[in-house]
């Protein structure tokens, strides 16, 4: 049995890979591990449980709640809310852990389980490994230590979470959004209610698309992974900008008034300058990943801001931020972490802060985002190969070295196995898009040859 936890929790096809039995067992194991780690100290433990609107989330939530309560954990069910809302409420309510059921930007048949520790922080690798170990031990026959009587957990709905989270978002904004017309694409996901409410309370004129979740349409041709709809809507409505979320709203991508995409790197660049101006960019540093566009790195160098790059995954960005005391970090995909106000990527918060910068400066998003020039970047996902051998294949290493020599200082190559999908990602940047495509195509062929 391979490792269950990927870069962002446990994911798979709901009711095939991710079953009710697995969800229940992992929840019990998480309760036991966190208790042993000293998270539950001197009181009956409490968990916050939320989900995105996927149909499968209904039965998986029931399984998680049953597992936690059977382990003696009181459960607060917050219903359909974004992942960052569950993380925030876990911290704000003093809960001992949080659980979010979502597969983020993945298609509807998938689902996932994310655990948060006390304070609303993602679990470290060693805690995830211990949860898996305990789960495996009991899956193969060792009995659980089960409380009875008054020792079992109680379950109640916590509807107040919606207003608490929205109030938090509004409370941290540096200025209002009056005078802005903003299109929001909610991906028929977890932020379908939260995001429009927050932007409206902040003063913006809001136009929503993708805000009618039915359990089956999440991420279906809309949201941050499909920007054509919001690009058209921004132009059709004469909006100042558009904000697109993914299914669990921990991501934010944007569209300027001309309908051009503004990706996570550009958003980070805009926010980095805003935070430095406000003396909030601690250590004059922003954290990105190895997937950050070379144009972002060059822009930060030009502006005199230090850039730290981590492995791909917002958890690794967050680990670096916490370890070194940085305030801002994120990924090209739109995971942006503003650590003074959130413990994880928060798409609604990011969108609000970006819009606030537009409102306070009186400059268009297009003008603000022009602080960096995106170098052409080609990404190819190579399927049906042994992704575990990416780092050990001499044939592949030689192909990468040849590509890097060809690109020189004007480009970059990155090969990595995906942490959330069964693919190897080939990324090439170059000054010319055709050159990038040519090199990426040859490397993709090399991956198939070496790892197929």
C-alpha positions as CSV (number, residue, x, y, z in Angstrom):
1,X,0.0,0.0,0.0
2,X,1.6,3.3,-1.1
3,X,1.5,6.5,1.0
4,X,-2.0,7.8,1.3
5,X,-1.1,11.4,2.0
6,X,0.0,13.5,-1.0
7,X,1.1,17.1,-1.1
8,X,-2.4,18.3,0.0
9,X,-4.1,15.6,2.1
10,X,-5.6,12.3,0.9
11,X,-7.3,12.4,-2.5
12,X,-8.9,9.9,-4.9
13,X,-12.0,9.0,-6.7
14,X,-14.8,9.1,-4.1
15,X,-16.3,5.8,-3.3
16,X,-13.5,4.0,-5.2
17,X,-10.2,5.2,-3.9
18,X,-11.6,7.4,-1.1
19,X,-14.3,5.3,0.6
20,X,-16.4,5.9,3.6
21,X,-14.4,3.2,5.5
22,X,-11.2,5.0,4.7
23,X,-12.5,8.4,5.7
24,X,-13.8,6.9,9.0
25,X,-10.6,5.1,9.8
26,X,-8.4,8.0,9.0
27,X,-10.5,10.3,11.2
28,X,-10.2,7.9,14.2
29,X,-6.5,7.6,13.6
30,X,-6.1,11.4,13.4
31,X,-7.8,11.7,16.7
32,X,-5.6,9.2,18.3
33,X,-2.3,10.6,16.9
34,X,-3.1,14.2,17.7
35,X,-4.1,13.2,21.2
36,X,-0.8,11.3,21.7
37,X,1.1,14.3,20.3
38,X,-0.3,16.4,23.2
39,X,-2.8,18.4,21.1
40,X,-5.6,17.4,23.4
41,X,-4.6,18.6,26.8
42,X,-6.9,18.5,29.8
43,X,-10.2,18.8,28.0
44,X,-12.5,16.9,25.6
45,X,-11.2,17.5,22.1
46,X,-13.1,19.5,19.6
47,X,-13.0,19.3,15.8
48,X,-14.3,21.6,13.1
49,X,-15.5,19.7,10.0
50,X,-16.4,21.4,6.7
51,X,-16.7,20.4,3.0
52,X,-17.1,21.7,-0.5
53,X,-20.4,21.0,-2.3
54,X,-19.4,17.7,-4.1
55,X,-22.2,15.1,-3.8
56,X,-19.7,12.6,-2.4
57,X,-18.9,15.1,0.4
58,X,-22.2,14.3,2.0
59,X,-21.4,10.7,2.8
60,X,-17.7,11.3,3.4
61,X,-18.6,14.0,5.9
62,X,-20.9,11.6,7.7
63,X,-18.1,9.1,7.9
64,X,-15.6,11.6,9.2
65,X,-18.0,12.9,11.8
66,X,-18.8,9.3,12.9
67,X,-15.1,8.5,13.2
68,X,-14.2,11.6,15.2
69,X,-17.2,11.2,17.6
70,X,-16.5,7.5,18.1
71,X,-13.0,8.5,19.2
72,X,-14.3,10.9,21.8
73,X,-14.1,14.1,19.8
74,X,-16.9,16.7,19.9
75,X,-17.6,17.9,16.3
76,X,-18.7,21.3,15.0
77,X,-20.2,20.9,11.6
78,X,-19.8,24.1,9.6
79,X,-21.2,22.8,6.4
80,X,-20.1,24.0,2.9
81,X,-17.3,26.5,3.4
82,X,-13.9,27.1,1.8
83,X,-10.9,25.3,3.0
84,X,-9.3,28.5,4.5
85,X,-12.6,29.1,6.4
86,X,-12.3,25.7,8.1
87,X,-8.6,26.5,8.9
88,X,-9.6,29.9,10.3
89,X,-12.4,28.6,12.4
90,X,-10.2,25.8,13.8
91,X,-7.9,28.5,15.1
92,X,-10.6,31.1,16.1
93,X,-12.7,28.6,18.0
94,X,-9.7,27.0,19.8
95,X,-10.5,23.6,18.3
96,X,-8.0,20.8,18.5
97,X,-8.2,19.9,14.8
98,X,-10.1,20.7,11.6
99,X,-11.1,18.5,8.8
100,X,-12.0,19.6,5.2
101,X,-13.5,17.4,2.6
102,X,-12.5,18.6,-0.8
103,X,-10.5,17.7,-3.9
104,X,-9.8,21.4,-4.6
105,X,-9.5,22.0,-8.3
106,X,-9.9,18.3,-9.2
107,X,-13.0,17.2,-11.2
108,X,-16.2,16.3,-9.4
109,X,-15.8,12.5,-9.1
110,X,-12.7,13.1,-6.9
111,X,-12.7,14.1,-3.3
112,X,-10.2,14.4,-0.5
113,X,-9.5,14.8,3.2
114,X,-7.4,17.6,4.6
115,X,-6.5,17.7,8.3
116,X,-5.6,20.8,10.3
117,X,-3.9,20.9,13.7
118,X,-4.7,23.2,16.5
119,X,-4.5,26.8,15.3
120,X,-5.6,25.8,11.8
121,X,-2.2,24.7,10.6
122,X,-1.6,21.8,8.1
123,X,0.0,18.7,9.5
124,X,3.7,18.2,9.2
125,X,4.8,15.1,7.2
126,X,5.7,13.2,10.4
127,X,2.2,13.6,11.8
128,X,0.6,12.4,8.5
129,X,3.0,9.4,8.6
130,X,1.9,8.6,12.1
131,X,-1.8,8.9,11.2
132,X,-1.2,6.5,8.3
133,X,0.7,4.1,10.5
134,X,-2.0,4.0,13.2
135,X,-4.6,3.6,10.5
136,X,-2.8,0.7,8.9
137,X,-2.2,-1.0,12.3
138,X,-5.9,-1.0,13.1
139,X,-7.0,-1.8,9.5
140,X,-5.1,-5.1,9.8
141,X,-6.9,-6.1,13.0
142,X,-5.6,-4.2,16.1
143,X,-8.7,-2.9,18.1
144,X,-9.3,0.8,18.6
145,X,-9.5,2.2,22.2
146,X,-13.1,3.2,22.1
147,X,-14.8,5.5,24.7
148,X,-18.3,4.7,25.9
149,X,-21.1,6.5,27.7
150,X,-20.3,10.2,28.3
151,X,-16.9,9.7,26.7
152,X,-18.2,9.6,23.1
153,X,-18.1,12.8,21.1
154,X,-21.1,15.0,20.5
155,X,-22.1,16.5,17.2
156,X,-23.7,19.9,16.5
157,X,-24.2,22.2,13.6
158,X,-22.2,25.5,13.8
159,X,-24.0,27.8,11.4
160,X,-22.3,30.9,12.9
161,X,-19.1,30.0,11.0
162,X,-20.2,31.7,7.8
163,X,-20.6,35.2,9.4
164,X,-17.5,34.7,11.6
165,X,-15.3,34.0,8.6
166,X,-16.8,36.9,6.4
167,X,-16.3,39.3,9.3
168,X,-12.7,38.2,9.6
169,X,-12.1,38.9,5.9
170,X,-13.6,42.3,6.1
171,X,-11.8,43.1,9.3
172,X,-8.4,42.7,7.8
173,X,-8.9,44.7,4.6
174,X,-6.7,47.8,4.5
175,X,-9.4,49.8,2.7
176,X,-12.8,49.5,1.1
177,X,-13.6,48.5,-2.5
178,X,-16.2,51.2,-3.2
179,X,-16.3,52.2,-6.9
180,X,-15.0,48.8,-8.2
181,X,-17.1,46.5,-10.3
182,X,-15.8,42.9,-9.9
183,X,-16.8,39.7,-11.5
184,X,-16.4,36.6,-9.3
185,X,-16.2,33.0,-10.6
186,X,-16.9,30.7,-7.8
187,X,-16.3,27.4,-9.7
188,X,-19.7,26.2,-8.4
189,X,-17.7,25.5,-5.3
190,X,-17.3,26.1,-1.6
191,X,-17.1,29.9,-1.9
192,X,-20.3,30.4,-3.8
193,X,-21.9,32.2,-0.8
194,X,-18.9,33.5,1.1
195,X,-17.0,35.3,-1.6
196,X,-19.9,37.4,-3.1
197,X,-21.0,38.3,0.4
198,X,-17.5,39.4,1.4
199,X,-16.8,41.5,-1.7
200,X,-20.3,43.1,-1.4
201,X,-19.8,44.0,2.2
202,X,-16.5,45.5,1.3
203,X,-18.3,47.9,-1.1
204,X,-17.7,46.4,-4.5
205,X,-20.4,46.0,-7.1
206,X,-20.4,42.3,-7.6
207,X,-21.3,40.2,-10.6
208,X,-21.2,36.4,-10.0
209,X,-20.8,33.4,-12.3
210,X,-20.3,29.8,-11.4
211,X,-22.2,30.3,-8.1
212,X,-24.9,27.7,-8.4
213,X,-23.4,24.5,-7.0
214,X,-25.6,21.4,-7.4
215,X,-23.1,18.8,-6.1
216,X,-22.1,17.7,-9.6
217,X,-20.9,20.9,-11.4
218,X,-17.9,21.9,-9.3
219,X,-15.0,23.1,-11.4
220,X,-17.0,22.1,-14.6
221,X,-15.7,24.5,-17.2
222,X,-15.4,27.3,-14.8
223,X,-13.3,28.6,-11.9
224,X,-9.5,29.2,-11.7
225,X,-8.7,26.2,-14.0
226,X,-11.0,27.4,-16.8
227,X,-10.8,31.2,-17.2
228,X,-12.5,31.7,-20.6
229,X,-15.9,32.4,-18.9
230,X,-14.6,35.0,-16.5
231,X,-12.5,36.7,-19.2
232,X,-15.7,37.1,-21.3
233,X,-17.8,38.2,-18.4
234,X,-15.3,40.9,-17.3
235,X,-15.4,42.4,-20.8
236,X,-19.2,42.0,-21.2
237,X,-19.9,43.7,-17.9
238,X,-17.3,46.4,-18.2
239,X,-15.8,45.3,-14.9
240,X,-12.6,46.6,-13.4
241,X,-11.3,43.1,-12.7
242,X,-12.3,39.5,-12.2
243,X,-11.5,37.0,-9.4
244,X,-11.6,33.2,-10.0
245,X,-11.5,30.6,-7.3
246,X,-11.2,26.8,-7.4
247,X,-13.5,24.3,-5.8
248,X,-12.4,24.9,-2.2
249,X,-11.4,28.5,-2.7
250,X,-7.8,28.2,-1.5
251,X,-6.7,29.6,-4.8
252,X,-7.2,32.9,-6.6
253,X,-6.4,33.9,-10.1
254,X,-7.4,37.2,-11.6
255,X,-8.4,38.8,-14.9
256,X,-7.7,42.5,-15.7
257,X,-10.2,44.8,-17.3
258,X,-9.0,43.8,-20.8
259,X,-9.7,40.1,-20.1
260,X,-6.1,39.2,-19.6
261,X,-5.1,36.6,-17.0
262,X,-3.2,37.7,-13.9
263,X,-1.6,34.6,-12.4
264,X,-0.4,33.8,-8.9
265,X,3.1,35.1,-9.5
266,X,1.8,38.4,-10.7
267,X,-0.6,38.6,-7.8
268,X,2.3,37.9,-5.4
269,X,4.3,40.6,-7.1
270,X,1.5,43.2,-6.7
271,X,0.9,42.2,-3.0
272,X,4.6,42.2,-2.2
273,X,5.0,45.8,-3.3
274,X,1.8,46.8,-1.4
275,X,3.0,45.0,1.8
276,X,6.5,46.6,1.6
277,X,4.9,50.0,1.2
278,X,2.8,49.3,4.3
279,X,5.9,48.0,6.2
280,X,4.3,44.5,6.4
281,X,6.7,42.5,4.2
282,X,8.8,41.0,6.9
283,X,12.5,40.6,6.2
284,X,11.7,42.2,2.8
285,X,11.2,38.6,1.5
286,X,8.5,36.8,-0.5
287,X,8.4,33.0,-0.7
288,X,7.6,31.2,-4.0
289,X,8.2,27.7,-5.4
290,X,10.5,26.2,-8.0
291,X,7.6,26.6,-10.4
292,X,7.6,30.4,-10.0
293,X,8.0,32.1,-13.4
294,X,11.5,33.4,-14.1
295,X,9.9,36.7,-14.8
296,X,8.7,36.9,-11.2
297,X,12.2,36.2,-9.9
298,X,13.7,39.0,-12.1
299,X,11.0,41.4,-11.1
300,X,11.7,40.8,-7.4
301,X,15.4,41.3,-8.0
302,X,14.7,44.6,-9.8
303,X,12.5,45.8,-7.0
304,X,15.1,44.8,-4.3
305,X,12.9,42.1,-2.7
306,X,14.4,38.8,-1.8
307,X,12.8,35.6,-3.2
308,X,13.0,32.2,-1.4
309,X,11.9,29.2,-3.5
310,X,10.6,25.9,-2.1
311,X,9.3,22.6,-3.4
312,X,5.9,22.8,-5.1
313,X,3.0,22.7,-2.7
314,X,1.6,25.5,-0.5
315,X,2.5,23.4,2.6
316,X,6.2,23.8,1.8
317,X,5.8,27.5,1.2
318,X,4.0,27.8,4.5
319,X,6.7,25.7,6.3
320,X,9.4,28.1,5.1
321,X,7.3,31.2,6.0
322,X,6.7,29.9,9.6
323,X,10.3,28.8,10.1
324,X,11.8,32.1,9.0
325,X,9.1,34.5,9.9
326,X,8.1,35.6,6.4
327,X,4.7,37.3,5.8
328,X,3.9,36.5,2.1
329,X,4.3,33.5,-0.1
330,X,2.5,31.5,-2.7
331,X,2.4,29.6,-6.0
332,X,1.9,30.4,-9.6
333,X,-1.4,28.4,-9.4
334,X,-2.9,31.0,-7.2
335,X,-2.3,29.6,-3.7
336,X,-1.3,32.8,-1.8
337,X,-0.6,32.8,1.9
338,X,-0.8,36.1,3.8
339,X,0.4,34.8,7.2
340,X,-0.7,37.7,9.3
341,X,-4.3,36.9,8.4
342,X,-4.4,33.2,7.4
343,X,-2.7,29.9,8.1
344,X,-3.2,28.6,4.6
345,X,-3.8,29.8,1.0
346,X,-7.0,31.8,1.0
347,X,-8.5,32.7,-2.4
348,X,-11.2,35.1,-1.1
349,X,-8.7,37.0,1.1
350,X,-6.2,37.2,-1.7
351,X,-8.8,38.5,-4.1
352,X,-10.0,41.1,-1.6
353,X,-6.4,42.3,-1.0
354,X,-5.7,42.5,-4.7
355,X,-8.9,44.5,-5.3
356,X,-8.0,46.7,-2.3
357,X,-4.7,47.6,-3.9
358,X,-6.5,48.5,-7.1
359,X,-8.9,50.7,-5.2
360,X,-6.3,52.4,-3.0
361,X,-3.9,53.2,-5.9
362,X,-6.5,54.2,-8.5
363,X,-4.4,52.1,-11.0
364,X,-5.8,49.3,-13.1
365,X,-4.9,45.7,-12.3
366,X,-3.2,45.6,-15.7
367,X,-0.9,48.4,-14.8
368,X,-0.2,47.0,-11.4
369,X,0.5,43.5,-12.8
370,X,3.0,44.9,-15.3
371,X,5.6,45.1,-12.5
372,X,6.6,41.7,-13.9
373,X,6.8,40.2,-17.4
374,X,5.9,36.6,-17.6
375,X,8.4,34.6,-19.6
376,X,6.7,32.1,-21.9
377,X,6.2,28.9,-20.0
378,X,5.1,25.5,-21.4
379,X,3.9,22.8,-19.1
380,X,3.3,19.2,-20.3
381,X,1.8,16.5,-18.1
382,X,3.2,13.1,-19.1
383,X,1.0,10.2,-18.1
384,X,1.4,6.4,-17.9
385,X,5.1,6.5,-16.8
386,X,6.9,5.5,-13.6
387,X,7.0,8.9,-11.8
388,X,9.0,7.4,-8.9
389,X,12.1,7.2,-11.1
390,X,12.3,10.9,-12.2
391,X,15.3,11.5,-9.9
392,X,17.2,8.3,-10.6
393,X,17.1,7.9,-14.4
394,X,20.4,8.7,-16.0
395,X,18.8,8.9,-19.5
396,X,16.5,11.6,-18.2
397,X,19.2,13.4,-16.4
398,X,21.2,13.6,-19.6
399,X,18.2,14.9,-21.6
400,X,17.6,17.6,-18.9
401,X,21.3,18.7,-19.0
402,X,21.2,19.0,-22.8
403,X,18.1,21.2,-22.6
404,X,19.5,23.4,-19.9
405,X,22.7,23.9,-22.0
406,X,20.6,24.8,-25.0
407,X,18.5,27.4,-23.0
408,X,21.5,28.9,-21.1
409,X,20.6,31.9,-18.9
410,X,17.5,32.8,-20.9
411,X,15.4,29.9,-19.8
412,X,14.8,27.2,-17.3
413,X,13.8,23.5,-17.1
414,X,11.9,21.7,-14.3
415,X,10.8,18.0,-14.2
416,X,8.9,16.8,-11.2
417,X,6.4,14.0,-10.3
418,X,3.0,15.4,-9.4
419,X,2.0,15.1,-5.7
420,X,-1.7,15.0,-6.5
421,X,-2.0,13.3,-9.9
422,X,-0.3,10.2,-11.6
423,X,1.8,12.3,-14.0
424,X,5.3,13.7,-14.5
425,X,5.2,17.5,-15.1
426,X,7.6,18.9,-17.7
427,X,8.0,22.7,-17.4
428,X,10.2,24.8,-19.7
429,X,10.6,28.6,-19.8
430,X,12.3,30.4,-22.6
431,X,12.4,33.9,-24.0
432,X,10.5,32.6,-27.1
433,X,7.3,30.5,-26.8
434,X,8.1,28.4,-29.9
435,X,11.6,27.6,-28.4
436,X,9.9,26.6,-25.1
437,X,7.4,24.3,-26.8
438,X,10.2,22.6,-28.8
439,X,12.3,21.9,-25.8
440,X,9.3,20.8,-23.7
441,X,8.2,18.4,-26.4
442,X,11.6,16.8,-26.7
443,X,11.8,16.5,-22.9
444,X,8.3,14.9,-22.7
445,X,9.4,12.4,-25.3
446,X,12.5,11.7,-23.2
447,X,10.3,11.1,-20.1
448,X,8.2,8.6,-22.0
449,X,11.3,6.8,-23.3
450,X,13.1,6.7,-19.9
451,X,10.2,6.1,-17.6
452,X,7.6,4.4,-19.8
